[in-house]
Amino acid sequence: MIVAIDGPAASGKSTVARALARRLGFAYLDTGAMYRAASHVALRRGVPLDDADRLGALAASVDVRFEGEEGDPVPLRVFADGEDVTALIRAPAVDAAVSAVARIPLVRAAMVAQQRAATGASDTVVEGRDIGTVVFPDAAVKVFLTASSEERARRRQVDLSDAGHEIDEADVRERLDSRDAADSARETSPLAVAEDAVILDTTGLSIEQVVERIASLVREA
């Protein structure tokens, strides 16, 4: 069974998807981390963000792997070509670059192929922006998470601060708004709500409350 969790940045996807995977005992795949890893490598190599051919080739060749502790379905570390990039892919520079990289059709084609291969036949919670619409359109459960722009900006600022990146909340909100616009307007696999997805507004809800609502959908499915 595939549980698809989509939504904009800082809507709670990662936190909820990880907790849900642990609750259900399912595998977990963070597709956003894959795009971030490719973006980090592109920045590290100096690949222009408007060079679609080079970025597509990079996405097809970069080796993105996830590692975790035995017995835990949620991997804690992300590797790109053997380098631990877990913290690096959350840097503001990657935040600013990932939309430009992810909107390139060649990049998305390469990433989608890897994402489908990564799940195999296992029960998996998959989170991203086009999981229910493109990557796994036949997913048994589809959820689209939302939250107010103020709440999302607050969450992202906390995440950045915890990672050692100090940035003004107004700047965080501006970046999120820009990311939303870019992700929703791109021609290939835009951020969109699947017709059969359940929309959950996480503003004011605890992680446990959101996880329980999705777990109930899985039980019904």
KADA-V371747 format. One record per residue. N is the residue number from 1. RES is the residue in one small letter. SS is DSSP state (H for helix, E for strand, C for the rest). PSI is psi as a letter, one per 40 degrees, with the letter a starting at -180 (none if undefined). Layout:
N/RES/SS/PSI ; N/RES/SS/PSI
This chain:
1/m/C/h ; 2/i/E/h ; 3/v/E/h ; 4/a/E/h ; 5/i/E/h ; 6/d/E/i ; 7/g/E/i ; 8/p/C/i ; 9/a/C/i ; 10/a/C/f ; 11/s/C/e ; 12/g/C/e ; 13/k/H/d ; 14/s/H/d ; 15/t/H/d ; 16/v/H/d ; 17/a/H/d ; 18/r/H/d ; 19/a/H/d ; 20/l/H/d ; 21/a/H/d ; 22/r/H/d ; 23/r/H/d ; 24/l/H/e ; 25/g/C/f ; 26/f/C/i ; 27/a/E/i ; 28/y/E/h ; 29/l/E/h ; 30/d/E/g ; 31/t/H/d ; 32/g/H/d ; 33/a/H/d ; 34/m/H/d ; 35/y/H/d ; 36/r/H/d ; 37/a/H/d ; 38/a/H/d ; 39/s/H/d ; 40/h/H/d ; 41/v/H/d ; 42/a/H/d ; 43/l/H/d ; 44/r/H/d ; 45/r/H/e ; 46/g/C/f ; 47/v/C/h ; 48/p/C/h ; 49/l/C/e ; 50/d/C/e ; 51/d/C/g ; 52/a/H/d ; 53/d/H/d ; 54/r/H/d ; 55/l/H/d ; 56/g/H/d ; 57/a/H/d ; 58/l/H/d ; 59/a/H/d ; 60/a/H/d ; 61/s/H/d ; 62/v/C/h ; 63/d/C/h ; 64/v/E/h ; 65/r/E/i ; 66/f/E/h ; 67/e/E/i ; 68/g/C/a ; 69/e/C/i ; 70/e/C/h ; 71/g/C/e ; 72/d/C/h ; 73/p/C/e ; 74/v/C/h ; 75/p/C/i ; 76/l/C/e ; 77/r/E/i ; 78/v/E/h ; 79/f/E/h ; 80/a/E/h ; 81/d/C/f ; 82/g/C/e ; 83/e/E/h ; 84/d/E/h ; 85/v/C/e ; 86/t/C/d ; 87/a/C/d ; 88/l/H/d ; 89/i/H/e ; 90/r/H/e ; 91/a/C/i ; 92/p/H/d ; 93/a/H/d ; 94/v/H/d ; 95/d/H/d ; 96/a/H/d ; 97/a/H/d ; 98/v/H/d ; 99/s/H/d ; 100/a/H/d ; 101/v/H/d ; 102/a/H/e ; 103/r/C/e ; 104/i/C/h ; 105/p/H/d ; 106/l/H/d ; 107/v/H/d ; 108/r/H/d ; 109/a/H/d ; 110/a/H/d ; 111/m/H/d ; 112/v/H/d ; 113/a/H/d ; 114/q/H/d ; 115/q/H/d ; 116/r/H/d ; 117/a/H/d ; 118/a/H/d ; 119/t/H/d ; 120/g/C/b ; 121/a/C/e ; 122/s/C/i ; 123/d/C/h ; 124/t/E/h ; 125/v/E/h ; 126/v/E/h ; 127/e/E/i ; 128/g/E/a ; 129/r/C/e ; 130/d/C/f ; 131/i/H/d ; 132/g/H/e ; 133/t/H/d ; 134/v/H/d ; 135/v/H/d ; 136/f/C/g ; 137/p/C/e ; 138/d/C/e ; 139/a/C/i ; 140/a/C/d ; 141/v/E/h ; 142/k/E/h ; 143/v/E/h ; 144/f/E/h ; 145/l/E/h ; 146/t/E/i ; 147/a/C/i ; 148/s/C/i ; 149/s/H/d ; 150/e/H/d ; 151/e/H/d ; 152/r/H/d ; 153/a/H/d ; 154/r/H/d ; 155/r/H/d ; 156/r/H/d ; 157/q/H/d ; 158/v/H/d ; 159/d/H/d ; 160/l/H/d ; 161/s/H/d ; 162/d/H/d ; 163/a/C/e ; 164/g/C/e ; 165/h/C/h ; 166/e/C/h ; 167/i/C/i ; 168/d/C/i ; 169/e/H/d ; 170/a/H/d ; 171/d/H/d ; 172/v/H/d ; 173/r/H/d ; 174/e/H/d ; 175/r/H/d ; 176/l/H/d ; 177/d/H/d ; 178/s/H/d ; 179/r/H/d ; 180/d/H/d ; 181/a/H/d ; 182/a/H/d ; 183/d/H/d ; 184/s/H/d ; 185/a/H/e ; 186/r/C/i ; 187/e/C/d ; 188/t/C/h ; 189/s/C/f ; 190/p/C/i ; 191/l/C/h ; 192/a/C/i ; 193/v/C/h ; 194/a/C/i ; 195/e/C/d ; 196/d/C/e ; 197/a/C/i ; 198/v/E/h ; 199/i/E/h ; 200/l/E/h ; 201/d/E/h ; 202/t/C/e ; 203/t/C/h ; 204/g/C/e ; 205/l/C/i ; 206/s/C/i ; 207/i/H/d ; 208/e/H/d ; 209/q/H/d ; 210/v/H/d ; 211/v/H/d ; 212/e/H/d ; 213/r/H/d ; 214/i/H/d ; 215/a/H/d ; 216/s/H/d ; 217/l/H/d ; 218/v/H/d ; 219/r/H/d ; 220/e/H/d ; 221/a/C/none
